[in-house]
Amino acid sequence: MFDRLIKAINEKKNPAVMGLDPLLEYVPQPIVDECIAQYGKTPKAAGEALFAFNKGLIDCAYDLIPAVKPQAAFYEKYGIEGMIALDRTIQYAKQAGLYVILDIKRNDIGTTAQAYADAYLGQTDVFGEKVSFTGADCVTVNGYLGSDGIKPFVDTCLQTDGAIFSLVKTSNKSSGELQDKICGEKSIYLHMADLVDSWNVREGSASGYGCVGAVVGATYPEQLNQLRALYPKMFFLVPGYGAQGGKASDIMGAFDKDGNGAIINSSRGLMCAHMKQNDPSHFQKHTRDAVLAMKQEISPFC
């Protein structure tokens, strides 16, 4: 459940998660050059460069942050070598003691949702042996398909002590095209939040937050405040801070009265800090400085 994430946040005194969404153009040139020299201009070199970059990011920040959030699309983009880099990144983050939120936003009809849940949170039967393939602690899902696509994930969470974040009010500019539409007497995102709350299983959770949380963007602070008031025991994953325009003051409403209940994501703001300084050779220093600055900005609100 989210108890393990809350424990990690409290230990680090930092409710920030570093998004690991690498593109080759973000990777410092010395890393790229070294990988090309060894493997040529090949997918293998691309995968090695992504992992080397992620490894460096984790090494410079693992003592400051409780979690990382790799976004699967940025690895799928590079084919099988990218997926190998994702697997290695998850394993390396776990070895560093970090909680891993795998951002996949998966869902489908029940049987397919079960396959996704097995693949990313649970175990798969391989000739009579149960095998876990990713090692992620938590995944993001798209709850807008309804309950039958979520139940397999919840059931798997209860078996593995995992957790899920369902999309509710997303950070993108066009989210309101559907999510803000009025259905009955309230917005669709509020109906979605009701469903998320109904899916949550809190029994056995020391924190009371259970295993089902909500994705609520920092780019919509009014809605973020509204949702916290309506759902005092719903854990929030808050994207949109930093590069997407969300500010520290925008996320203050994400936390409960005790300063818990949310984790704030920054991806490009941390990964690409070296690009702002035009100093790829010292990317770890610039990322660490950015993590410390983010912690200082958001810690007064939690």
Backbone torsions as a table, in degrees:
resi	resn	phi	psi	omega
1	MET	NA	-167.7	-179.0
2	PHE	-79.7	-3.0	-179.8
3	ASP	-57.8	-40.7	-178.7
4	ARG	-66.9	-37.5	177.9
5	LEU	-67.4	-43.5	178.9
6	ILE	-60.8	-41.8	177.8
7	LYS	-60.6	-43.0	179.8
8	ALA	-65.6	-40.5	177.8
9	ILE	-61.4	-45.3	-178.7
10	ASN	-66.2	-36.9	179.4
11	GLU	-65.8	-40.3	-179.2
12	LYS	-87.0	-9.9	-176.3
13	LYS	52.5	43.6	-174.9
14	ASN	-155.9	113.2	-179.8
15	PRO	-90.1	39.6	-177.1
16	ALA	-110.9	138.4	173.6
17	VAL	-117.5	134.3	178.6
18	MET	-90.2	117.7	175.4
19	GLY	-74.9	130.3	178.5
20	LEU	-107.8	86.5	-175.5
21	ASP	-119.9	66.3	-169.2
22	PRO	-80.5	141.0	164.9
23	LEU	-118.0	155.5	-178.5
24	LEU	-59.1	-31.8	-179.3
25	GLU	-71.1	-13.4	175.1
26	TYR	-87.3	-21.1	-174.0
27	VAL	-73.6	129.9	178.9
28	PRO	-54.1	139.5	-174.1
29	GLN	-57.8	-37.0	177.8
30	PRO	-59.0	-36.8	177.4
31	ILE	-67.5	-45.2	179.5
32	VAL	-59.3	-47.5	-177.7
33	ASP	-60.9	-41.4	-179.2
34	GLU	-65.0	-40.8	-179.1
35	CYS	-70.5	-38.5	177.4
36	ILE	-66.7	-39.3	179.0
37	ALA	-61.0	-33.4	-176.9
38	GLN	-87.4	-36.6	-171.6
39	TYR	-120.6	-0.6	-175.9
40	GLY	75.5	-178.3	179.4
41	LYS	-83.8	74.3	-172.1
42	THR	-127.6	163.5	172.7
43	PRO	-56.9	-33.3	177.2
44	LYS	-59.5	-45.2	178.3
45	ALA	-62.5	-39.2	178.7
46	ALA	-61.6	-48.4	179.9
47	GLY	-61.5	-41.7	179.1
48	GLU	-64.2	-38.2	179.5
49	ALA	-66.3	-42.1	178.4
50	LEU	-60.6	-45.9	-178.3
51	PHE	-67.4	-41.4	179.9
52	ALA	-61.2	-39.9	177.5
53	PHE	-63.8	-49.9	179.5
54	ASN	-59.4	-41.8	179.4
55	LYS	-59.2	-43.4	178.4
56	GLY	-64.4	-39.7	178.8
57	LEU	-64.8	-43.7	178.9
58	ILE	-64.7	-44.2	-178.0
59	ASP	-58.3	-35.3	-174.4
60	CYS	-89.0	-6.0	-173.4
61	ALA	-134.3	-5.3	-171.8
62	TYR	-61.6	-26.8	-179.5
63	ASP	-81.9	-7.4	-176.8
64	LEU	-107.9	-26.0	-173.5
65	ILE	-115.7	151.5	178.7
66	PRO	-86.8	-19.6	-168.8
67	ALA	-155.3	160.2	168.7
68	VAL	-125.4	157.0	-178.8
69	LYS	-133.4	87.5	174.2
70	PRO	-70.7	135.4	174.7
71	GLN	-97.9	116.9	-170.8
72	ALA	-58.3	-32.6	-175.7
73	ALA	-59.5	-33.9	-177.4
74	PHE	-72.8	-12.8	176.5
75	TYR	-101.1	-39.9	176.3
76	GLU	-58.3	-32.9	179.1
77	LYS	-54.4	-29.6	-177.0
78	TYR	-103.6	20.2	173.3
79	GLY	70.1	-155.0	-174.7
80	ILE	-62.4	-34.2	178.9
81	GLU	-67.9	-33.6	175.1
82	GLY	-66.9	-40.0	178.9
83	MET	-67.5	-33.9	174.6
84	ILE	-64.8	-40.4	177.4
85	ALA	-62.8	-37.6	177.1
86	LEU	-63.1	-47.2	-180.0
87	ASP	-60.3	-44.5	179.8
88	ARG	-64.9	-36.9	179.1
89	THR	-63.9	-45.0	179.2
90	ILE	-61.1	-46.4	-178.3
91	GLN	-64.2	-38.9	-179.7
92	TYR	-67.4	-41.2	178.4
93	ALA	-63.2	-41.0	178.6
94	LYS	-64.3	-40.1	177.7
95	GLN	-63.0	-28.8	178.3
96	ALA	-82.5	1.6	177.2
97	GLY	84.5	16.3	-177.3
98	LEU	-92.7	146.9	172.1
99	TYR	-78.9	135.1	-175.3
100	VAL	-113.6	117.5	172.3
101	ILE	-100.9	111.1	-179.4
102	LEU	-91.5	115.9	-175.2
103	ASP	-87.9	100.2	-177.1
104	ILE	-122.4	-21.9	179.3
105	LYS	46.8	44.1	-177.5
106	ARG	-85.3	157.5	167.6
107	ASN	176.5	162.8	-179.8
108	ASP	-176.2	-167.1	174.3
109	ILE	-63.9	165.5	-169.0
110	GLY	-49.5	-50.0	-176.2
111	THR	-66.9	-36.9	178.5
112	THR	-72.2	-38.0	176.1
113	ALA	-61.0	-37.4	177.8
114	GLN	-63.8	-39.6	177.7
115	ALA	-63.8	-42.0	176.1
116	TYR	-62.2	-44.3	-179.1
117	ALA	-61.9	-42.3	177.4
118	ASP	-62.7	-42.8	-175.0
119	ALA	-66.1	-41.8	-169.6
120	TYR	-104.3	-21.4	-179.1
121	LEU	-124.6	-29.3	-171.9
122	GLY	-108.2	-138.9	-178.5
123	GLN	-132.1	153.9	179.1
124	THR	-117.5	136.7	177.7
125	ASP	-77.7	117.9	178.0
126	VAL	-119.8	96.8	-179.9
127	PHE	54.7	43.0	177.1
128	GLY	89.4	-5.5	177.9
129	GLU	-108.5	137.1	177.4
130	LYS	-85.8	123.8	-176.3
131	VAL	-124.8	131.7	172.9
132	SER	-97.6	128.0	-171.3
133	PHE	-101.5	-24.7	-175.5
134	THR	-113.1	-41.5	-177.1
135	GLY	81.6	9.0	178.0
136	ALA	-68.7	149.5	178.0
137	ASP	-88.3	-24.6	-169.7
138	CYS	-157.5	149.6	175.1
139	VAL	-134.4	159.3	171.7
140	THR	-94.2	145.3	-179.7
141	VAL	-134.8	163.4	177.2
142	ASN	-106.4	100.3	-176.8
143	GLY	-76.1	-5.7	-176.0
144	TYR	-70.0	-4.9	173.4
145	LEU	-83.9	-12.4	177.8
146	GLY	103.7	-178.9	-168.3
147	SER	-66.5	-36.4	-175.2
148	ASP	-68.0	-20.4	175.8
149	GLY	-87.3	-10.0	-179.3
150	ILE	-102.0	-33.4	-175.9
151	LYS	-53.6	-42.8	178.3
152	PRO	-59.4	-35.9	178.3
153	PHE	-68.1	-43.4	180.0
154	VAL	-62.9	-45.8	179.3
155	ASP	-59.1	-40.9	179.2
156	THR	-67.6	-38.5	176.3
157	CYS	-57.6	-42.5	-178.4
158	LEU	-67.3	-26.6	178.6
159	GLN	-81.9	-28.8	-171.2
160	THR	-115.8	2.0	-173.4
161	ASP	61.5	34.3	177.6
162	GLY	-92.2	-174.5	179.8
163	ALA	-152.7	161.1	176.9
164	ILE	-136.1	149.7	169.2
165	PHE	-113.9	122.6	177.3
166	SER	-97.1	141.6	174.0
167	LEU	-59.0	132.9	174.8
168	VAL	-128.4	-67.8	175.8
169	LYS	-126.0	100.2	-170.5
170	THR	-82.5	162.3	-169.6
171	SER	-83.6	-11.5	-175.2
172	ASN	-70.9	156.2	-173.7
173	LYS	-62.9	-34.5	-174.8
174	SER	-92.5	10.3	-176.6
175	SER	-58.2	-30.7	-177.7
176	GLY	-70.1	-15.5	179.4
177	GLU	-56.4	-32.4	175.8
178	LEU	-117.0	-48.8	-168.9
179	GLN	-66.1	-27.3	-178.8
180	ASP	-92.4	-4.4	178.8
181	LYS	-62.8	142.3	179.5
182	ILE	-85.9	126.9	177.0
183	CYS	-126.1	112.2	-170.9
184	GLY	75.0	-116.6	-178.1
185	GLU	-114.2	6.5	-178.4
186	LYS	-149.1	167.9	-176.5
187	SER	-68.1	154.1	-179.5
188	ILE	-61.4	-36.0	-179.3
189	TYR	-64.8	-27.5	176.1
190	LEU	-73.2	-36.5	172.6
191	HIS	-61.6	-40.2	178.6
192	MET	-63.8	-41.1	178.7
193	ALA	-63.3	-37.0	175.9
194	ASP	-59.7	-43.0	179.1
195	LEU	-64.3	-45.4	179.3
196	VAL	-57.5	-44.2	179.1
197	ASP	-62.3	-38.3	-179.9
198	SER	-70.8	-27.5	179.2
199	TRP	-78.0	-22.8	-173.0
200	ASN	-65.7	138.8	175.0
201	VAL	-114.2	112.7	-175.7
202	ARG	-103.0	-11.5	-179.1
203	GLU	-60.0	127.6	-178.9
204	GLY	89.6	-2.7	180.0
205	SER	-90.6	118.9	-179.6
206	ALA	-64.8	-33.4	-178.1
207	SER	-83.5	-20.1	-176.1
208	GLY	85.5	1.8	-178.4
209	TYR	-88.7	-14.3	175.6
210	GLY	69.9	-149.0	-173.2
211	CYS	-124.3	2.7	-180.0
212	VAL	-124.1	118.9	178.6
213	GLY	-119.0	-173.8	-173.7
214	ALA	-128.1	142.8	171.3
215	VAL	-90.8	118.2	-179.0
216	VAL	-135.0	120.4	-171.5
217	GLY	-73.9	141.8	175.0
218	ALA	-67.2	-17.8	-179.5
219	THR	-75.2	-4.4	177.4
220	TYR	-128.8	70.5	-174.1
221	PRO	-62.6	-32.7	179.8
222	GLU	-63.8	-45.1	178.9
223	GLN	-68.6	-34.0	178.0
224	LEU	-62.6	-45.3	176.6
225	ASN	-62.3	-42.4	-179.9
226	GLN	-61.0	-45.8	-177.8
227	LEU	-67.0	-38.0	177.6
228	ARG	-64.4	-39.8	179.4
229	ALA	-64.4	-37.9	-177.7
230	LEU	-78.6	-30.7	-174.5
231	TYR	-129.6	77.9	-175.2
232	PRO	-65.2	-17.6	179.1
233	LYS	-121.7	45.7	172.1
234	MET	-118.0	123.8	-178.0
235	PHE	-79.2	135.0	-176.1
236	PHE	-110.0	134.4	162.9
237	LEU	-100.5	120.7	-171.2
238	VAL	-113.7	98.7	173.7
239	PRO	-86.9	174.4	174.5
240	GLY	96.9	-3.5	178.3
241	TYR	-76.9	137.9	174.5
242	GLY	90.5	-110.6	-172.1
243	ALA	-60.7	-30.1	179.3
244	GLN	-83.8	-5.0	174.7
245	GLY	110.0	-10.4	178.5
246	GLY	-68.8	137.0	-178.5
247	LYS	-110.6	167.4	-179.8
248	ALA	-57.8	-41.4	-180.0
249	SER	-65.3	-23.1	-179.5
250	ASP	-74.0	-22.4	-174.1
251	ILE	-102.1	2.1	-175.6
252	MET	-62.4	-29.3	-179.8
253	GLY	-79.3	-2.7	-178.1
254	ALA	-73.6	-26.0	-171.3
255	PHE	-90.9	152.9	177.7
256	ASP	-79.6	-177.2	-174.4
257	LYS	-64.1	-19.6	179.0
258	ASP	-98.1	5.5	179.5
259	GLY	82.0	16.6	179.3
260	ASN	-111.3	-174.3	168.9
261	GLY	93.6	6.5	-179.5
262	ALA	-154.3	151.5	170.5
263	ILE	-131.7	134.1	-170.4
264	ILE	-106.0	126.1	-176.9
265	ASN	-97.1	138.5	166.2
266	SER	-135.6	127.7	-179.1
267	SER	-108.2	-79.9	-177.1
268	ARG	-60.5	-33.1	-179.9
269	GLY	-59.6	-27.8	179.3
270	LEU	-100.7	-49.4	-178.3
271	MET	-59.6	-39.1	-171.4
272	CYS	-102.5	18.5	-179.8
273	ALA	-58.6	-33.1	-179.5
274	HIS	-67.8	-26.1	-179.8
275	MET	-71.5	-35.0	176.5
276	LYS	-64.0	-32.1	-178.7
277	GLN	-92.4	-5.8	-176.6
278	ASN	52.0	48.3	-174.4
279	ASP	-141.9	68.5	-175.5
280	PRO	-64.0	-26.4	-177.5
281	SER	-66.9	-20.9	-179.4
282	HIS	-120.0	40.9	-175.4
283	PHE	-62.0	-32.5	-179.3
284	GLN	-66.4	-41.2	178.2
285	LYS	-60.9	-45.1	-176.4
286	HIS	-69.2	-35.8	175.9
287	THR	-66.5	-44.3	179.8
288	ARG	-61.6	-43.1	177.8
289	ASP	-60.2	-40.1	180.0
290	ALA	-67.7	-38.1	177.0
291	VAL	-64.0	-43.9	179.4
292	LEU	-63.7	-39.2	178.8
293	ALA	-66.1	-41.3	178.3
294	MET	-63.7	-43.7	179.0
295	LYS	-59.3	-43.2	180.0
296	GLN	-64.9	-36.7	-179.3
297	GLU	-69.4	-41.0	-172.4
298	ILE	-97.1	-17.3	-175.9
299	SER	-62.4	-29.9	178.2
300	PRO	-63.5	-18.0	-175.1
301	PHE	-95.7	-1.4	-176.5
302	CYS	-131.4	NA	NA
